[in-house]
Amino acid sequence: MNKKRIQIMISLGIVIFSFLAMIFHFPIFSLFSFLLGGSSLFFLKEQKEEEEEEEISLEETPEHVIEFPKEFDKKKFVKKIFLLYRGIQADFMNFDYDSLMDKLGLEMYQQFHHQMKHLEENGSQAVRRNIELEKFQVSYFKEEPELTKAMVELTVLEDKYTKKLEEPFRLTSSKVRYESSYLLTIVINHKKRIVRKCAYCSAKLHGNPFKCPECDSLLLENTEEWILKDMKLLCSKSYVEKKDE
């Protein structure tokens, strides 16, 4: 059993003991115990949040290689791209096509759309859960008038497997984890392009719709947030995660 778990159990024990003291009419001792236990739990919660924040700002390419814009928040950038990746995997797993549109470029969306439809037709689900960030490194970053483009190497620990839709999620005490490294190409479009004709069904378009009203194909890319334009799997290895002793 690890040290943090022992600290939590002791704090909970103090809180429970304070309630017992209150029942047996020791109000002063009960109040002191309750405050001590409560503050211990609060401290552990703050400590956990700080550790999670530290985990998110891991490795970056040295500053002299990448020219970031002035006042660029690197820590926020790392967190946002990791959450983008995690959100894409969640949408892919849950067949959330509409949410996925806001996170992907046109070509990437068509690839994900095809894979998701194939899984649905076969009554299967691609499980992507418990994703943790291991490494984050920027290899390219450039800001231009029409778009900002970056390339990052993202390494994550994740549970991934395919199951039947009616099959429950696998819950085991000792489970297989994957360490996967990806090269992500991400962009923010600063200028919304005008589309007059659907590239998929050739329907004429009025205005500047996000999707084609005839074939429901995605026409425009998100212009406000980072979107994924390309994703290449660099390597992936599996191992059995040992449970805490």
Phi and psi in degrees as GROMACS dihedral restraints (atoms count N, CA, C in turn):
[ dihedral_restraints ]
;  ai    aj    ak    al  type     phi  dphi    fc
    3     4     5     6     1   -79.0    20    10
    4     5     6     7     1   167.0    20    10
    6     7     8     9     1   -63.7    20    10
    7     8     9    10     1   -39.6    20    10
    9    10    11    12     1   -63.9    20    10
   10    11    12    13     1   -38.6    20    10
   12    13    14    15     1   -66.1    20    10
   13    14    15    16     1   -37.8    20    10
   15    16    17    18     1   -63.4    20    10
   16    17    18    19     1   -42.0    20    10
   18    19    20    21     1   -61.6    20    10
   19    20    21    22     1   -40.8    20    10
   21    22    23    24     1   -65.1    20    10
   22    23    24    25     1   -42.7    20    10
   24    25    26    27     1   -64.3    20    10
   25    26    27    28     1   -39.2    20    10
   27    28    29    30     1   -64.6    20    10
   28    29    30    31     1   -43.2    20    10
   30    31    32    33     1   -62.7    20    10
   31    32    33    34     1   -43.4    20    10
   33    34    35    36     1   -64.4    20    10
   34    35    36    37     1   -36.9    20    10
   36    37    38    39     1   -62.7    20    10
   37    38    39    40     1   -39.2    20    10
   39    40    41    42     1   -64.3    20    10
   40    41    42    43     1   -42.9    20    10
   42    43    44    45     1   -63.3    20    10
   43    44    45    46     1   -44.2    20    10
   45    46    47    48     1   -63.1    20    10
   46    47    48    49     1   -40.5    20    10
   48    49    50    51     1   -63.7    20    10
   49    50    51    52     1   -33.8    20    10
   51    52    53    54     1   -66.1    20    10
   52    53    54    55     1   -36.8    20    10
   54    55    56    57     1   -66.2    20    10
   55    56    57    58     1   -39.8    20    10
   57    58    59    60     1   -64.0    20    10
   58    59    60    61     1   -39.2    20    10
   60    61    62    63     1   -63.9    20    10
   61    62    63    64     1   -35.5    20    10
   63    64    65    66     1   -67.1    20    10
   64    65    66    67     1   -39.9    20    10
   66    67    68    69     1   -63.4    20    10
   67    68    69    70     1   -38.1    20    10
   69    70    71    72     1   -94.5    20    10
   70    71    72    73     1    22.2    20    10
   72    73    74    75     1    64.4    20    10
   73    74    75    76     1    50.5    20    10
   75    76    77    78     1  -124.2    20    10
   76    77    78    79     1    69.0    20    10
   78    79    80    81     1   -62.0    20    10
   79    80    81    82     1   -39.8    20    10
   81    82    83    84     1   -67.6    20    10
   82    83    84    85     1   -46.9    20    10
   84    85    86    87     1   -64.8    20    10
   85    86    87    88     1   -36.4    20    10
   87    88    89    90     1   -64.0    20    10
   88    89    90    91     1   -44.6    20    10
   90    91    92    93     1   -63.2    20    10
   91    92    93    94     1   -43.2    20    10
   93    94    95    96     1   -61.6    20    10
   94    95    96    97     1   -44.4    20    10
   96    97    98    99     1   -65.8    20    10
   97    98    99   100     1   -41.4    20    10
   99   100   101   102     1   -63.3    20    10
  100   101   102   103     1   -44.8    20    10
  102   103   104   105     1   -63.8    20    10
  103   104   105   106     1   -40.0    20    10
  105   106   107   108     1   -64.4    20    10
  106   107   108   109     1   -47.0    20    10
  108   109   110   111     1   -66.8    20    10
  109   110   111   112     1   -42.4    20    10
  111   112   113   114     1   -63.4    20    10
  112   113   114   115     1   -43.2    20    10
  114   115   116   117     1   -66.7    20    10
  115   116   117   118     1   -32.5    20    10
  117   118   119   120     1   -65.4    20    10
  118   119   120   121     1   -44.1    20    10
  120   121   122   123     1   -64.1    20    10
  121   122   123   124     1   -39.6    20    10
  123   124   125   126     1   -63.7    20    10
  124   125   126   127     1   -42.1    20    10
  126   127   128   129     1   -62.0    20    10
  127   128   129   130     1   -42.0    20    10
  129   130   131   132     1   -65.4    20    10
  130   131   132   133     1   -37.6    20    10
  132   133   134   135     1   -64.2    20    10
  133   134   135   136     1   -45.7    20    10
  135   136   137   138     1   -62.0    20    10
  136   137   138   139     1   -40.5    20    10
  138   139   140   141     1   -63.8    20    10
  139   140   141   142     1   -41.4    20    10
  141   142   143   144     1   -63.3    20    10
  142   143   144   145     1   -43.1    20    10
  144   145   146   147     1   -63.0    20    10
  145   146   147   148     1   -39.6    20    10
  147   148   149   150     1   -65.1    20    10
  148   149   150   151     1   -39.6    20    10
  150   151   152   153     1   -65.8    20    10
  151   152   153   154     1   -40.1    20    10
  153   154   155   156     1   -63.8    20    10
  154   155   156   157     1   -38.5    20    10
  156   157   158   159     1   -65.4    20    10
  157   158   159   160     1   -39.6    20    10
  159   160   161   162     1   -65.9    20    10
  160   161   162   163     1   -37.9    20    10
  162   163   164   165     1   -63.6    20    10
  163   164   165   166     1   -32.7    20    10
  165   166   167   168     1   -73.7    20    10
  166   167   168   169     1   -32.5    20    10
  168   169   170   171     1   -96.2    20    10
  169   170   171   172     1    77.6    20    10
  171   172   173   174     1   -93.7    20    10
  172   173   174   175     1  -126.9    20    10
  174   175   176   177     1   -80.6    20    10
  175   176   177   178     1   145.4    20    10
  177   178   179   180     1  -135.2    20    10
  178   179   180   181     1   156.6    20    10
  180   181   182   183     1   -64.8    20    10
  181   182   183   184     1   142.7    20    10
  183   184   185   186     1   -52.4    20    10
  184   185   186   187     1   144.3    20    10
  186   187   188   189     1   -60.4    20    10
  187   188   189   190     1   -31.5    20    10
  189   190   191   192     1   -70.6    20    10
  190   191   192   193     1   -13.3    20    10
  192   193   194   195     1   -88.1    20    10
  193   194   195   196     1   -41.2    20    10
  195   196   197   198     1  -105.9    20    10
  196   197   198   199     1   130.4    20    10
  198   199   200   201     1   -98.8    20    10
  199   200   201   202     1    97.9    20    10
  201   202   203   204     1   -83.8    20    10
  202   203   204   205     1   152.3    20    10
  204   205   206   207     1   -61.1    20    10
  205   206   207   208     1   158.1    20    10
  207   208   209   210     1   -63.1    20    10
  208   209   210   211     1   143.0    20    10
  210   211   212   213     1    60.3    20    10
  211   212   213   214     1    25.6    20    10
  213   214   215   216     1   -76.0    20    10
  214   215   216   217     1   127.3    20    10
  216   217   218   219     1   -88.7    20    10
  217   218   219   220     1    96.8    20    10
  219   220   221   222     1   -66.5    20    10
  220   221   222   223     1   -40.5    20    10
  222   223   224   225     1   -61.4    20    10
  223   224   225   226     1   -42.8    20    10
  225   226   227   228     1   -66.6    20    10
  226   227   228   229     1   -37.1    20    10
  228   229   230   231     1   -62.9    20    10
  229   230   231   232     1   -46.9    20    10
  231   232   233   234     1   -58.5    20    10
  232   233   234   235     1   -47.1    20    10
  234   235   236   237     1   -63.5    20    10
  235   236   237   238     1   -41.5    20    10
  237   238   239   240     1   -65.9    20    10
  238   239   240   241     1   -41.0    20    10
  240   241   242   243     1   -71.5    20    10
  241   242   243   244     1   -37.1    20    10
  243   244   245   246     1   -63.7    20    10
  244   245   246   247     1   -43.0    20    10
  246   247   248   249     1   -67.2    20    10
  247   248   249   250     1   -32.0    20    10
  249   250   251   252     1   -62.2    20    10
  250   251   252   253     1   -48.0    20    10
  252   253   254   255     1   -60.7    20    10
  253   254   255   256     1   -45.5    20    10
  255   256   257   258     1   -63.7    20    10
  256   257   258   259     1   -39.2    20    10
  258   259   260   261     1   -66.3    20    10
  259   260   261   262     1   -38.7    20    10
  261   262   263   264     1   -62.2    20    10
  262   263   264   265     1   -44.0    20    10
  264   265   266   267     1   -65.9    20    10
  265   266   267   268     1   -36.6    20    10
  267   268   269   270     1   -66.5    20    10
  268   269   270   271     1   -43.3    20    10
  270   271   272   273     1   -63.7    20    10
  271   272   273   274     1   -40.6    20    10
  273   274   275   276     1   -61.9    20    10
  274   275   276   277     1   -42.7    20    10
  276   277   278   279     1   -67.7    20    10
  277   278   279   280     1   -37.9    20    10
  279   280   281   282     1   -97.2    20    10
  280   281   282   283     1     8.3    20    10
  282   283   284   285     1    56.5    20    10
  283   284   285   286     1    40.1    20    10
  285   286   287   288     1   -93.9    20    10
  286   287   288   289     1    82.6    20    10
  288   289   290   291     1   -63.4    20    10
  289   290   291   292     1   -43.1    20    10
  291   292   293   294     1   -64.4    20    10
  292   293   294   295     1   -43.5    20    10
  294   295   296   297     1   -66.6    20    10
  295   296   297   298     1   -34.4    20    10
  297   298   299   300     1   -66.1    20    10
  298   299   300   301     1   -30.7    20    10
  300   301   302   303     1   -58.7    20    10
  301   302   303   304     1   -34.0    20    10
  303   304   305   306     1   -76.6    20    10
  304   305   306   307     1    -8.5    20    10
  306   307   308   309     1  -113.3    20    10
  307   308   309   310     1   -10.6    20    10
  309   310   311   312     1  -123.4    20    10
  310   311   312   313     1   153.6    20    10
  312   313   314   315     1   -74.1    20    10
  313   314   315   316     1   171.3    20    10
  315   316   317   318     1   -59.4    20    10
  316   317   318   319     1   -49.6    20    10
  318   319   320   321     1   -66.2    20    10
  319   320   321   322     1   -41.7    20    10
  321   322   323   324     1   -63.8    20    10
  322   323   324   325     1   -39.0    20    10
  324   325   326   327     1   -62.8    20    10
  325   326   327   328     1   -41.8    20    10
  327   328   329   330     1   -62.5    20    10
  328   329   330   331     1   -37.9    20    10
  330   331   332   333     1   -65.5    20    10
  331   332   333   334     1   -47.6    20    10
  333   334   335   336     1   -64.0    20    10
  334   335   336   337     1   -41.7    20    10
  336   337   338   339     1   -58.4    20    10
  337   338   339   340     1   -44.2    20    10
  339   340   341   342     1   -63.9    20    10
  340   341   342   343     1   -44.5    20    10
  342   343   344   345     1   -64.5    20    10
  343   344   345   346     1   -41.3    20    10
  345   346   347   348     1   -66.7    20    10
  346   347   348   349     1   -41.7    20    10
  348   349   350   351     1   -63.1    20    10
  349   350   351   352     1   -39.4    20    10
  351   352   353   354     1   -62.6    20    10
  352   353   354   355     1   -43.1    20    10
  354   355   356   357     1   -63.3    20    10
  355   356   357   358     1   -44.7    20    10
  357   358   359   360     1   -61.0    20    10
  358   359   360   361     1   -41.9    20    10
  360   361   362   363     1   -64.3    20    10
  361   362   363   364     1   -28.9    20    10
  363   364   365   366     1   -95.3    20    10
  364   365   366   367     1     6.4    20    10
  366   367   368   369     1    64.2    20    10
  367   368   369   370     1    33.7    20    10
  369   370   371   372     1  -118.6    20    10
  370   371   372   373     1   165.9    20    10
  372   373   374   375     1  -140.5    20    10
  373   374   375   376     1   130.7    20    10
  375   376   377   378     1   -88.7    20    10
  376   377   378   379     1   109.8    20    10
  378   379   380   381     1   -84.0    20    10
  379   380   381   382     1   129.1    20    10
  381   382   383   384     1  -135.6    20    10
  382   383   384   385     1   104.0    20    10
  384   385   386   387     1  -139.1    20    10
  385   386   387   388     1   164.7    20    10
  387   388   389   390     1    52.3    20    10
  388   389   390   391     1    53.4    20    10
  390   391   392   393     1   -86.2    20    10
  391   392   393   394     1   126.2    20    10
  393   394   395   396     1  -124.3    20    10
  394   395   396   397     1   140.5    20    10
  396   397   398   399     1   -81.8    20    10
  397   398   399   400     1   129.1    20    10
  399   400   401   402     1  -108.3    20    10
  400   401   402   403     1   -40.7    20    10
  402   403   404   405     1  -150.9    20    10
  403   404   405   406     1   143.4    20    10
  405   406   407   408     1  -142.0    20    10
  406   407   408   409     1   120.5    20    10
  408   409   410   411     1  -139.2    20    10
  409   410   411   412     1   128.3    20    10
  411   412   413   414     1   -89.0    20    10
  412   413   414   415     1   127.1    20    10
  414   415   416   417     1  -108.6    20    10
  415   416   417   418     1   -15.8    20    10
  417   418   419   420     1  -156.5    20    10
  418   419   420   421     1   138.8    20    10
  420   421   422   423     1  -154.0    20    10
  421   422   423   424     1   123.2    20    10
  423   424   425   426     1  -146.4    20    10
  424   425   426   427     1   131.0    20    10
  426   427   428   429     1  -105.6    20    10
  427   428   429   430     1   122.7    20    10
  429   430   431   432     1  -125.2    20    10
  430   431   432   433     1   166.2    20    10
  432   433   434   435     1   -56.8    20    10
  433   434   435   436     1   -39.5    20    10
  435   436   437   438     1   -90.8    20    10
  436   437   438   439     1   -27.9    20    10
  438   439   440   441     1  -158.7    20    10
  439   440   441   442     1   158.0    20    10
  441   442   443   444     1  -110.2    20    10
  442   443   444   445     1   129.1    20    10
  444   445   446   447     1  -123.4    20    10
  445   446   447   448     1   140.3    20    10
  447   448   449   450     1  -142.6    20    10
  448   449   450   451     1   152.5    20    10
  450   451   452   453     1  -126.5    20    10
  451   452   453   454     1   128.1    20    10
  453   454   455   456     1  -132.0    20    10
  454   455   456   457     1   148.0    20    10
  456   457   458   459     1   -99.6    20    10
  457   458   459   460     1   119.8    20    10
  459   460   461   462     1  -116.0    20    10
  460   461   462   463     1   124.2    20    10
  462   463   464   465     1  -117.0    20    10
  463   464   465   466     1   127.0    20    10
  465   466   467   468     1  -131.7    20    10
  466   467   468   469     1   155.2    20    10
  468   469   470   471     1  -101.0    20    10
  469   470   471   472     1   132.9    20    10
  471   472   473   474     1  -154.3    20    10
  472   473   474   475     1   154.6    20    10
  474   475   476   477     1   -93.9    20    10
  475   476   477   478     1   125.8    20    10
  477   478   479   480     1  -146.4    20    10
  478   479   480   481     1   131.2    20    10
  480   481   482   483     1  -164.6    20    10
  481   482   483   484     1   168.1    20    10
  483   484   485   486     1  -111.2    20    10
  484   485   486   487     1   135.3    20    10
  486   487   488   489     1  -135.9    20    10
  487   488   489   490     1   165.4    20    10
  489   490   491   492     1   -73.8    20    10
  490   491   492   493     1   149.3    20    10
  492   493   494   495     1   -58.2    20    10
  493   494   495   496     1   -37.9    20    10
  495   496   497   498     1   -81.8    20    10
  496   497   498   499     1   -11.8    20    10
  498   499   500   501     1   -77.0    20    10
  499   500   501   502     1   135.0    20    10
  501   502   503   504     1   -69.8    20    10
  502   503   504   505     1   159.8    20    10
  504   505   506   507     1   -64.1    20    10
  505   506   507   508     1   144.7    20    10
  507   508   509   510     1   -80.0    20    10
  508   509   510   511     1   125.8    20    10
  510   511   512   513     1  -122.8    20    10
  511   512   513   514     1   109.3    20    10
  513   514   515   516     1  -131.1    20    10
  514   515   516   517     1   155.7    20    10
  516   517   518   519     1   -74.5    20    10
  517   518   519   520     1   -26.5    20    10
  519   520   521   522     1  -129.4    20    10
  520   521   522   523     1   112.2    20    10
  522   523   524   525     1  -125.6    20    10
  523   524   525   526     1   159.0    20    10
  525   526   527   528     1   -81.8    20    10
  526   527   528   529     1   130.7    20    10
  528   529   530   531     1  -116.5    20    10
  529   530   531   532     1   149.5    20    10
  531   532   533   534     1  -112.4    20    10
  532   533   534   535     1   136.9    20    10
  534   535   536   537     1  -105.8    20    10
  535   536   537   538     1   110.6    20    10
  537   538   539   540     1  -119.7    20    10
  538   539   540   541     1   135.5    20    10
  540   541   542   543     1  -114.7    20    10
  541   542   543   544     1   131.3    20    10
  543   544   545   546     1  -125.8    20    10
  544   545   546   547     1   149.2    20    10
  546   547   548   549     1  -104.1    20    10
  547   548   549   550     1   112.4    20    10
  549   550   551   552     1  -103.5    20    10
  550   551   552   553     1   134.1    20    10
  552   553   554   555     1  -107.9    20    10
  553   554   555   556     1   119.6    20    10
  555   556   557   558     1  -127.3    20    10
  556   557   558   559     1   148.4    20    10
  558   559   560   561     1  -141.9    20    10
  559   560   561   562     1   157.5    20    10
  561   562   563   564     1  -119.8    20    10
  562   563   564   565     1   121.8    20    10
  564   565   566   567     1   -86.3    20    10
  565   566   567   568     1   123.6    20    10
  567   568   569   570     1   -91.9    20    10
  568   569   570   571     1   -15.6    20    10
  570   571   572   573     1  -127.8    20    10
  571   572   573   574     1   121.9    20    10
  573   574   575   576     1   -81.1    20    10
  574   575   576   577     1   119.5    20    10
  576   577   578   579     1   -80.0    20    10
  577   578   579   580     1   154.2    20    10
  579   580   581   582     1   -93.5    20    10
  580   581   582   583     1   128.8    20    10
  582   583   584   585     1  -114.3    20    10
  583   584   585   586     1   124.1    20    10
  585   586   587   588     1  -106.5    20    10
  586   587   588   589     1   -15.7    20    10
  588   589   590   591     1  -146.2    20    10
  589   590   591   592     1   136.5    20    10
  591   592   593   594     1   -71.1    20    10
  592   593   594   595     1   130.9    20    10
  594   595   596   597     1   -75.0    20    10
  595   596   597   598     1   -12.4    20    10
  597   598   599   600     1  -103.6    20    10
  598   599   600   601     1   -38.4    20    10
  600   601   602   603     1  -121.9    20    10
  601   602   603   604     1    -0.2    20    10
  603   604   605   606     1    67.1    20    10
  604   605   606   607     1    16.6    20    10
  606   607   608   609     1   -69.1    20    10
  607   608   609   610     1   140.7    20    10
  609   610   611   612     1   -75.4    20    10
  610   611   612   613     1   138.8    20    10
  612   613   614   615     1  -114.9    20    10
  613   614   615   616     1   142.1    20    10
  615   616   617   618     1  -110.2    20    10
  616   617   618   619     1   135.4    20    10
  618   619   620   621     1    77.4    20    10
  619   620   621   622     1  -142.7    20    10
  621   622   623   624     1  -141.2    20    10
  622   623   624   625     1    66.8    20    10
  624   625   626   627     1   -68.7    20    10
  625   626   627   628     1   154.6    20    10
  627   628   629   630     1   -76.2    20    10
  628   629   630   631     1   -37.1    20    10
  630   631   632   633     1  -126.9    20    10
  631   632   633   634     1   153.7    20    10
  633   634   635   636     1   -71.5    20    10
  634   635   636   637     1   127.0    20    10
  636   637   638   639     1   -69.2    20    10
  637   638   639   640     1   -16.9    20    10
  639   640   641   642     1   -88.9    20    10
  640   641   642   643     1   -50.4    20    10
  642   643   644   645     1  -113.3    20    10
  643   644   645   646     1     0.2    20    10
  645   646   647   648     1    67.5    20    10
  646   647   648   649     1    18.8    20    10
  648   649   650   651     1   -78.0    20    10
  649   650   651   652     1   149.8    20    10
  651   652   653   654     1   -73.0    20    10
  652   653   654   655     1   131.4    20    10
  654   655   656   657     1  -113.0    20    10
  655   656   657   658     1   -35.0    20    10
  657   658   659   660     1  -120.2    20    10
  658   659   660   661     1   150.1    20    10
  660   661   662   663     1   -98.4    20    10
  661   662   663   664     1   151.5    20    10
  663   664   665   666     1   -54.4    20    10
  664   665   666   667     1   132.8    20    10
  666   667   668   669     1  -109.8    20    10
  667   668   669   670     1     5.5    20    10
  669   670   671   672     1  -114.1    20    10
  670   671   672   673     1   -26.6    20    10
  672   673   674   675     1  -127.4    20    10
  673   674   675   676     1   169.5    20    10
  675   676   677   678     1   -64.7    20    10
  676   677   678   679     1   136.8    20    10
  678   679   680   681     1  -127.5    20    10
  679   680   681   682     1   155.2    20    10
  681   682   683   684     1   -88.4    20    10
  682   683   684   685     1   119.8    20    10
  684   685   686   687     1   -96.6    20    10
  685   686   687   688     1   -29.5    20    10
  687   688   689   690     1  -156.7    20    10
  688   689   690   691     1   147.9    20    10
  690   691   692   693     1  -144.1    20    10
  691   692   693   694     1   119.5    20    10
  693   694   695   696     1  -117.1    20    10
  694   695   696   697     1   131.0    20    10
  696   697   698   699     1   -79.6    20    10
  697   698   699   700     1   117.6    20    10
  699   700   701   702     1   -84.0    20    10
  700   701   702   703     1   -45.6    20    10
  702   703   704   705     1  -164.0    20    10
  703   704   705   706     1   158.3    20    10
  705   706   707   708     1  -151.7    20    10
  706   707   708   709     1   131.6    20    10
  708   709   710   711     1  -136.7    20    10
  709   710   711   712     1   151.6    20    10
  711   712   713   714     1  -115.8    20    10
  712   713   714   715     1   154.7    20    10
  714   715   716   717     1  -155.0    20    10
  715   716   717   718     1   161.5    20    10
  717   718   719   720     1   -91.5    20    10
  718   719   720   721     1   121.5    20    10
  720   721   722   723     1   -79.7    20    10
  721   722   723   724     1   126.1    20    10
  723   724   725   726     1   -82.6    20    10
  724   725   726   727     1   138.4    20    10
  726   727   728   729     1   -76.0    20    10
  727   728   729   730     1   155.6    20    10
  729   730   731   732     1   -62.0    20    10
  730   731   732   733     1   140.5    20    10
